């Protein structure tokens, strides 16, 4: 099993937009992302415009295929243009 954590810094006032889109994508992924075991979205209590998405995958191969899903690409382009202060950062944990 492999885990990944993606950190997001959202523009002030756009938190609800981010949450709605992230939840929608998480629900799609739960149904169709091959190898995904779990996905959770967390808001930083100390900084409400910072979020983490935590994912567990059955293998590194499944995780590495994940960014290529078209729905994820679409949300990342939208996020970087409209909602995020900077590009998300991903860390892989073994």
Residue pairs with C-beta under 8 A, 6 or more apart in sequence:
1 37
1 56
1 57
1 58
1 59
2 56
2 57
2 58
2 59
2 60
2 62
2 63
2 92
2 93
2 94
3 54
3 55
3 56
3 57
3 92
3 93
3 94
4 54
4 55
4 57
4 63
4 66
4 90
4 91
4 92
4 93
5 52
5 53
5 54
5 55
5 90
5 91
5 93
6 52
6 53
6 55
6 88
6 89
6 90
7 50
7 51
7 52
7 88
7 89
7 90
7 91
8 18
8 22
8 50
8 51
8 52
8 53
8 79
8 84
8 88
9 49
9 50
9 84
9 85
9 86
10 18
10 49
10 50
10 51
10 83
10 84
10 85
11 49
11 83
11 84
11 85
12 49
14 82
14 83
15 43
15 48
15 49
17 82
17 83
18 51
18 79
18 83
18 84
19 41
19 43
19 51
21 75
21 78
21 79
21 83
22 41
22 51
22 53
22 75
23 41
25 71
25 72
25 75
26 39
26 41
26 53
28 71
29 36
29 39
29 69
29 71
29 72
30 36
30 39
33 62
33 66
33 69
34 62
34 65
35 57
35 58
35 59
35 61
35 62
35 63
35 65
36 55
36 56
36 57
36 58
36 62
36 66
37 56
37 57
37 58
38 54
38 55
38 56
39 53
39 54
39 55
39 56
40 53
40 54
40 55
41 51
41 52
41 53
41 54
42 51
42 52
42 53
42 54
43 50
43 51
44 50
44 51
44 52
49 85
55 63
55 66
57 63
57 66
60 92
63 92
66 72
67 73
76 88
79 88
80 87
